[in-house]
């Protein structure tokens, strides 16, 4: 299919050279520059080891220079995350195909569903020798399965299946539920798949923190202020606690997300906090300071997660975790061991979980210690790098690690 006049991207066949000599260029597609910096620094480190050049195609919000300081070149591209309009996506895919044609990469690495879908459309027009589809959560494809959106979902799954049908491709996922859903939907890469422990955290950068000495225990939410993260459910639970005169303080760290329709307005957050006594403190400059101060991590997501980095950071610092029974969260937290799992959307169950940990400092310490050990058992930055490097060794046909 070359009706748009796009030329075929090339790449040398693997030979006997060291690994980095076999890959001239990797194109890394990620929706936002802040997302690159918050989650994918370790990935860029790996790509720099296997390729002579790493190019990050992302939407600029003023932080592209920080990405370039990591040793990658950047290209500004708007993925229009809020849009599922077929015409809009077709236009975006054509623009992306032009970038692929101009850059002529040896590998294109598609991170998250929007780049995976647009990238798959672009790959109908331009051949790239090798493709990595890197799923960080199913997003709306996992949440909306009925009505008119089902047609979009079915088309997206067919595109992904076609992309991964190539023998020179690999699928990365962050939890087994997402892999199962993809396979049920016809996206089956066979053996060419790896389940990663999220984006990885460095346990030396996020060390065990001593238990805070707060007069009132503090539960902290760290993440985007969006309805899918269950922020409204959390506020309802905290209001229930306030009516019961429970001794607990709630703090919220994060900002809205203009790329999502369910972003919660600052005025709404301020109104909730004024009513309940919770505190919204904006984006944390250093998340470690949150966990030096806070006693409990809480993430009441009502949608499918990949493997939340905020959860792993809190766990590495030795904090007990309250999460919902959704993919990603339930694959890290074992109920009663690292924390407490509650049903998504259930404010009453969330209230009881918060109350239980608020009243029991010994339980908080025990669960926090278990959470730290859990991170060390497969969710560290070093383990992520090792896994991704092994994928590229396989993808590039190398016989040994360089």
QUIDAPE-V990887 format. One record per residue. N is the residue number from 0. RES is the residue in three letters. PHI is phi in radians with two decimals (* if undefined). BURIAL is I if it has 24 or more other ideal C-beta (glycine too) atoms within 12 Angstrom, else O. Layout:
((N | RES | PHI | BURIAL) (N | RES | PHI | BURIAL))
This chain:
((0 | UNK | * | O) (1 | UNK | -2.24 | O) (2 | UNK | -1.19 | O) (3 | UNK | -1.60 | O) (4 | UNK | 1.34 | O) (5 | UNK | -1.47 | I) (6 | UNK | -1.48 | O) (7 | UNK | -1.45 | O) (8 | UNK | -1.33 | I) (9 | UNK | -2.04 | O) (10 | UNK | -2.91 | I) (11 | UNK | -1.19 | O) (12 | UNK | -1.23 | O) (13 | UNK | -1.02 | I) (14 | UNK | -2.21 | O) (15 | UNK | -1.74 | O) (16 | UNK | -1.23 | O) (17 | UNK | -1.00 | O) (18 | UNK | -0.96 | I) (19 | UNK | -1.16 | I) (20 | UNK | -1.34 | O) (21 | UNK | -1.51 | I) (22 | UNK | -2.22 | I) (23 | UNK | -1.30 | I) (24 | UNK | -2.65 | I) (25 | UNK | -1.99 | I) (26 | UNK | -1.76 | I) (27 | UNK | -1.81 | I) (28 | UNK | -1.82 | I) (29 | UNK | -2.38 | I) (30 | UNK | -1.05 | I) (31 | UNK | -2.31 | I) (32 | UNK | -1.10 | I) (33 | UNK | -1.17 | I) (34 | UNK | -1.21 | I) (35 | UNK | -0.99 | I) (36 | UNK | -1.29 | I) (37 | UNK | -1.39 | I) (38 | UNK | -2.18 | I) (39 | UNK | -2.10 | I) (40 | UNK | -1.05 | I) (41 | UNK | -1.07 | I) (42 | UNK | -1.11 | I) (43 | UNK | -1.08 | I) (44 | UNK | -1.00 | I) (45 | UNK | -1.15 | I) (46 | UNK | -1.09 | I) (47 | UNK | -1.15 | I) (48 | UNK | -1.31 | I) (49 | UNK | -1.78 | I) (50 | UNK | -2.33 | I) (51 | UNK | -1.23 | I) (52 | UNK | -2.47 | I) (53 | UNK | -2.06 | I) (54 | UNK | -2.08 | I) (55 | UNK | -1.80 | I) (56 | UNK | -1.77 | I) (57 | UNK | -2.65 | I) (58 | UNK | -1.41 | I) (59 | UNK | -1.40 | I) (60 | UNK | -2.27 | O) (61 | UNK | 1.81 | O) (62 | UNK | -2.13 | O) (63 | UNK | -1.12 | I) (64 | UNK | -1.11 | O) (65 | UNK | -1.17 | O) (66 | UNK | -1.20 | I) (67 | UNK | -1.12 | O) (68 | UNK | -1.16 | O) (69 | UNK | -1.42 | I) (70 | UNK | 1.81 | O) (71 | UNK | -2.02 | I) (72 | UNK | -1.49 | I) (73 | UNK | -2.17 | I) (74 | UNK | -2.27 | I) (75 | UNK | -1.37 | O) (76 | UNK | -2.65 | I) (77 | UNK | -1.64 | I) (78 | UNK | -1.48 | I) (79 | UNK | 0.85 | I) (80 | UNK | -1.04 | I) (81 | UNK | -1.40 | O) (82 | UNK | -1.74 | O) (83 | UNK | -2.09 | I) (84 | UNK | -1.15 | O) (85 | UNK | -1.03 | O) (86 | UNK | -1.15 | O) (87 | UNK | -1.05 | O) (88 | UNK | -1.21 | I) (89 | UNK | -1.10 | O) (90 | UNK | -1.11 | O) (91 | UNK | -1.13 | I) (92 | UNK | -1.14 | I) (93 | UNK | -1.13 | I) (94 | UNK | -1.10 | I) (95 | UNK | -1.18 | I) (96 | UNK | -1.07 | I) (97 | UNK | -1.11 | I) (98 | UNK | -1.16 | I) (99 | UNK | -1.06 | I) (100 | UNK | -1.11 | I) (101 | UNK | -1.21 | O) (102 | UNK | -1.47 | I) (103 | UNK | 0.91 | I) (104 | UNK | -1.37 | I) (105 | UNK | -1.48 | I) (106 | UNK | -2.41 | I) (107 | UNK | -1.98 | I) (108 | UNK | -2.00 | I) (109 | UNK | -1.76 | I) (110 | UNK | -1.81 | I) (111 | UNK | 1.39 | I) (112 | UNK | -1.19 | I) (113 | UNK | -1.11 | I) (114 | UNK | -1.08 | I) (115 | UNK | -1.12 | I) (116 | UNK | -1.25 | I) (117 | UNK | -1.13 | I) (118 | UNK | -1.11 | I) (119 | UNK | -1.13 | I) (120 | UNK | -1.10 | I) (121 | UNK | -1.11 | I) (122 | UNK | -1.27 | I) (123 | UNK | -1.19 | I) (124 | UNK | -1.72 | I) (125 | UNK | -2.28 | I) (126 | UNK | -1.46 | I) (127 | UNK | -2.14 | I) (128 | UNK | -1.03 | I) (129 | UNK | -2.45 | I) (130 | UNK | -2.37 | I) (131 | UNK | -2.05 | I) (132 | UNK | -1.76 | I) (133 | UNK | -2.02 | I) (134 | UNK | -1.56 | I) (135 | UNK | -1.88 | I) (136 | UNK | 2.40 | I) (137 | UNK | -1.49 | I) (138 | UNK | 0.98 | I) (139 | UNK | -1.19 | I) (140 | UNK | -1.16 | I) (141 | UNK | -1.59 | I) (142 | UNK | -1.66 | I) (143 | UNK | -1.94 | O) (144 | UNK | -2.09 | O) (145 | UNK | -2.19 | O) (146 | UNK | 1.27 | O) (147 | UNK | -1.03 | O) (148 | UNK | -1.12 | O) (149 | UNK | -1.08 | O) (150 | UNK | -1.18 | O) (151 | UNK | -1.09 | I) (152 | UNK | -1.08 | I) (153 | UNK | -1.08 | O) (154 | UNK | -1.13 | I) (155 | UNK | -1.10 | I) (156 | UNK | -1.14 | I) (157 | UNK | -1.14 | O) (158 | UNK | -1.09 | I) (159 | UNK | -1.11 | I) (160 | UNK | -1.08 | I) (161 | UNK | -1.15 | I) (162 | UNK | -1.09 | I) (163 | UNK | -1.45 | I) (164 | UNK | -1.28 | O) (165 | UNK | -1.22 | I) (166 | UNK | -1.17 | O) (167 | UNK | -1.67 | I) (168 | UNK | -2.49 | I) (169 | UNK | -2.62 | I) (170 | UNK | -1.92 | I) (171 | UNK | -2.00 | I) (172 | UNK | -2.27 | I) (173 | UNK | -1.90 | I) (174 | UNK | -2.75 | I) (175 | UNK | -1.19 | O) (176 | UNK | -1.11 | I) (177 | UNK | -1.15 | I) (178 | UNK | -1.09 | I) (179 | UNK | -1.10 | O) (180 | UNK | -1.11 | I) (181 | UNK | -1.10 | I) (182 | UNK | -1.13 | O) (183 | UNK | -1.08 | O) (184 | UNK | -1.61 | I) (185 | UNK | 1.63 | O) (186 | UNK | -1.74 | I) (187 | UNK | -2.25 | O) (188 | UNK | -1.44 | I) (189 | UNK | 1.20 | O) (190 | UNK | -1.46 | O) (191 | UNK | -1.49 | I) (192 | UNK | -2.56 | I) (193 | UNK | -2.41 | I) (194 | UNK | -1.75 | I) (195 | UNK | -1.62 | I) (196 | UNK | -1.53 | I) (197 | UNK | 1.32 | I) (198 | UNK | -1.51 | I) (199 | UNK | 1.44 | I) (200 | UNK | -2.23 | I) (201 | UNK | -1.63 | I) (202 | UNK | -1.17 | I) (203 | UNK | -1.42 | O) (204 | UNK | -1.31 | O) (205 | UNK | -1.98 | I) (206 | UNK | -1.39 | O) (207 | UNK | -1.06 | I) (208 | UNK | -1.78 | I) (209 | UNK | -1.13 | O) (210 | UNK | -1.05 | I) (211 | UNK | -1.12 | I) (212 | UNK | -1.95 | O) (213 | UNK | -1.51 | O) (214 | UNK | -1.08 | O) (215 | UNK | -1.96 | I) (216 | UNK | -0.98 | I) (217 | UNK | -2.01 | I) (218 | UNK | -1.75 | I) (219 | UNK | -2.13 | I) (220 | UNK | -1.85 | I) (221 | UNK | -2.18 | I) (222 | UNK | 2.85 | I) (223 | UNK | -1.23 | I) (224 | UNK | -1.49 | I) (225 | UNK | -2.30 | I) (226 | UNK | -1.11 | I) (227 | UNK | -1.07 | I) (228 | UNK | -1.42 | I) (229 | UNK | 1.37 | I) (230 | UNK | -1.08 | I) (231 | UNK | -1.16 | I) (232 | UNK | -1.14 | I) (233 | UNK | -1.09 | I) (234 | UNK | -1.14 | I) (235 | UNK | -1.12 | I) (236 | UNK | -1.12 | I) (237 | UNK | -1.17 | I) (238 | UNK | -1.15 | I) (239 | UNK | -1.08 | I) (240 | UNK | -1.12 | I) (241 | UNK | -1.10 | I) (242 | UNK | -1.15 | O) (243 | UNK | -1.63 | O) (244 | UNK | 0.99 | O) (245 | UNK | -1.24 | I) (246 | UNK | -1.55 | O) (247 | UNK | -2.77 | I) (248 | UNK | -1.93 | I) (249 | UNK | -1.95 | I) (250 | UNK | -2.20 | I) (251 | UNK | -2.00 | I) (252 | UNK | -2.17 | I) (253 | UNK | 2.53 | I) (254 | UNK | -2.37 | I) (255 | UNK | -1.19 | I) (256 | UNK | -2.34 | I) (257 | UNK | -1.10 | O) (258 | UNK | -1.43 | I) (259 | UNK | -2.17 | I) (260 | UNK | -1.24 | O) (261 | UNK | -1.70 | I) (262 | UNK | -1.10 | O) (263 | UNK | -1.62 | I) (264 | UNK | -1.17 | O) (265 | UNK | -0.97 | O) (266 | UNK | -1.11 | O) (267 | UNK | -1.18 | O) (268 | UNK | -1.09 | I) (269 | UNK | -1.13 | O) (270 | UNK | -1.17 | O) (271 | UNK | -1.04 | I) (272 | UNK | -1.16 | I) (273 | UNK | -1.09 | O) (274 | UNK | -1.34 | O) (275 | UNK | -1.83 | I) (276 | UNK | 1.55 | O) (277 | UNK | -1.20 | I) (278 | UNK | -2.13 | I) (279 | UNK | -1.81 | I) (280 | UNK | -1.94 | I) (281 | UNK | 1.27 | O) (282 | UNK | -1.29 | O) (283 | UNK | -1.31 | I) (284 | UNK | -1.21 | O) (285 | UNK | -2.42 | O) (286 | UNK | -1.07 | I) (287 | UNK | -1.07 | I) (288 | UNK | -1.16 | O) (289 | UNK | -1.06 | I) (290 | UNK | -1.45 | I) (291 | UNK | -1.23 | I) (292 | UNK | -1.76 | I) (293 | UNK | -1.63 | I) (294 | UNK | -1.68 | I) (295 | UNK | -2.41 | I) (296 | UNK | -1.63 | I) (297 | UNK | -2.36 | I) (298 | UNK | -2.43 | I) (299 | UNK | -1.60 | I) (300 | UNK | -0.96 | I) (301 | UNK | -1.96 | I) (302 | UNK | -2.32 | I) (303 | UNK | -1.19 | I) (304 | UNK | -1.65 | I) (305 | UNK | -1.53 | I) (306 | UNK | -2.69 | I) (307 | UNK | -1.01 | I) (308 | UNK | -1.14 | I) (309 | UNK | -1.02 | I) (310 | UNK | -1.14 | I) (311 | UNK | -1.17 | I) (312 | UNK | -1.11 | I) (313 | UNK | -1.11 | I) (314 | UNK | -1.11 | I) (315 | UNK | -1.06 | I) (316 | UNK | -1.44 | I) (317 | UNK | 1.46 | I) (318 | UNK | -1.85 | I) (319 | UNK | -1.20 | I) (320 | UNK | -2.09 | I) (321 | UNK | -1.98 | I) (322 | UNK | -2.37 | I) (323 | UNK | -1.73 | I) (324 | UNK | -1.42 | I) (325 | UNK | -2.22 | I) (326 | UNK | -0.92 | I) (327 | UNK | 1.57 | I) (328 | UNK | -1.08 | I) (329 | UNK | -1.30 | I) (330 | UNK | -1.58 | I) (331 | UNK | -1.88 | I) (332 | UNK | -1.47 | I) (333 | UNK | -1.77 | O) (334 | UNK | -0.95 | I) (335 | UNK | 1.57 | O) (336 | UNK | -1.88 | O) (337 | UNK | -1.49 | I) (338 | UNK | 3.02 | I) (339 | UNK | -2.21 | I) (340 | UNK | -1.86 | I) (341 | UNK | -2.16 | I) (342 | UNK | -1.13 | I) (343 | UNK | -1.13 | I) (344 | UNK | 1.41 | I) (345 | UNK | -1.76 | O) (346 | UNK | -1.15 | I) (347 | UNK | -1.17 | O) (348 | UNK | -1.11 | I) (349 | UNK | -1.13 | I) (350 | UNK | -1.01 | I) (351 | UNK | -1.15 | O) (352 | UNK | -1.15 | I) (353 | UNK | -1.08 | I) (354 | UNK | -1.12 | I) (355 | UNK | -1.07 | I) (356 | UNK | -1.30 | I) (357 | UNK | -1.07 | I) (358 | UNK | -1.51 | O) (359 | UNK | -2.28 | O) (360 | UNK | -1.10 | O) (361 | UNK | -1.14 | O) (362 | UNK | -1.13 | I) (363 | UNK | -1.05 | I) (364 | UNK | -1.14 | I) (365 | UNK | -1.10 | O) (366 | UNK | -1.18 | I) (367 | UNK | -1.13 | I) (368 | UNK | -1.11 | I) (369 | UNK | -1.16 | I) (370 | UNK | -1.12 | I) (371 | UNK | -1.07 | I) (372 | UNK | -1.10 | O) (373 | UNK | -1.08 | I) (374 | UNK | -1.02 | I) (375 | UNK | -1.20 | I) (376 | UNK | -1.63 | O) (377 | UNK | 2.60 | I) (378 | UNK | -2.18 | I) (379 | UNK | -1.55 | I) (380 | UNK | -1.08 | I) (381 | UNK | -1.10 | O) (382 | UNK | -1.19 | I) (383 | UNK | -1.07 | I) (384 | UNK | -1.05 | I) (385 | UNK | -1.07 | O) (386 | UNK | -1.14 | I) (387 | UNK | -1.17 | I) (388 | UNK | -1.08 | I) (389 | UNK | -1.11 | I) (390 | UNK | -1.07 | I) (391 | UNK | -1.23 | I) (392 | UNK | -1.02 | I) (393 | UNK | -1.15 | I) (394 | UNK | -1.12 | I) (395 | UNK | -1.54 | I) (396 | UNK | 1.31 | I) (397 | UNK | -1.35 | I) (398 | UNK | -1.55 | O) (399 | UNK | -2.67 | O) (400 | UNK | -1.36 | O) (401 | UNK | -1.45 | O))
